[in-house]
Amino acid sequence: MMKSVLPPLTIGNLTARLPIIQGGMGVGISLAGLASAVANEGGIGVISSVGLGLLRPEMGKNYPEANINALRYEIRTARKLTKGILGINIMLAVTDFDQMLRTAFEEEIDIVFMGAGLFLKLPTTMTLDYLQNVKTKVGIIVSSHRAATLILNHWAKHFQLTPDIVVVEGPLAGGHLGFKKDQIFDPEYSLEVILPKVKEVVLAVEDMSGKHIPVIAAGGIYYGDQIYKIMQLGADGVQLGTRFVATDECDADDEFKQQFVRCQKEDIVVIESPVGMPGRAINNQFLKDVTSGYKHPFNCGWKCLKTCDYHNTPYCIALALRNARNGIFKEGFAFSGANGYLVDKIVPVKDLINELLQEYQDYAEQVNKA
């Protein structure tokens, strides 16, 4: 690896050599393989906990049990592959959030990133004392300074805690978005606008608590010069998801990766997800059929998402994402960040990291010469 011109990222007693976090991508896109590869290069690799029971049904008698066992398996497998920093992404919207969070803590994963909801309620699986004393660092993913303020104030009052890290995800991200549809293309809700506002909220909490809370920028970051620019706005690091899909170590089928290589800018669209949130994806015949009113029948053996109206939804999003991950696009589709169309080849994680570092360094030198 080339020498890094990027600063390290410190989260409590953890220090990553690079301030680059690989975003958690489900279903089954970022598992032990991708996460460990990123961690080995000095970044923070993140396993997505979403839908693991669909990928490994043999690991339990029912979906929730398979979820838990598969999560343990991915964490332990990743641990065998790296000595670097590993994280888990857990959506608050999943029905078994409490159990998945407890499992991640029991496995002593380095960091848990919580998104797709606001963590304002003590999980049923743990006491407040337990939450206050876990070894795992806890991060939150927000899309506004209002959400950050609400969570930070609530934690201070009810948990006597502050998050260890805050991820600010802008509207150019892939997957489910924390914005209303009309906000996604509104410049007032861009990452460059919301990041400084969240940073201001976090700095105020830092002053009161005496604890450093790094703020991470996410959503639409693709090139090294973008990393430079967003860190100049106050980000302590960046999170990239889509860019890591196009790697040899990504845990998805090769056909999944080739969807990104082949797609054009106009192929990336914002959809209405069955779970009641807008999402960004690569358009295909499956999504076109849904838009036209076609329903993909399915039997729901387990309501995995709290907000899913599975009696009326046109398709099961968990099954659609699993099918896509396995290369079956007649019955699925791929989520993508807004810049997913820039992918033109599949590369090793090491090469990708080096490319980002070179781009960052080249741009920083240009700025310094100006």
Secondary structure, 3 states (H helix, E strand, C coil): CCCCCCCCEEECCEEECCCEEECCCCCCCCCHHHHHHHHHCCCEEEEECCCHHHHCHHHCCCHHHHHHHHHHHHHHHHHHHCCCEEEEEEECCECCHHHHHHHHHHCCCCEEEEECCCCCCCCCCCCHHHHHCCCCEEEEEECCHHHHHHHHHHHHHHHCCCCCEEEEECCCCCEECCCCHHHCCCHHHCHHHHHHHHHHHHHHHHHHHCCCCCEEEECCCCCHHHHHHHHHCCCCEEEECHHHHCECCCCCCHHHHHHHHHCCHHHEEEEECCCCCEEEEECCHHHHHHHCCCCCCCCCCCCCECCCCCCCCCCCHHHHHHHHHCCCHHHCCCECCCCHHHCCCCECHHHHHHHHHHHHHHHHHHHHHC
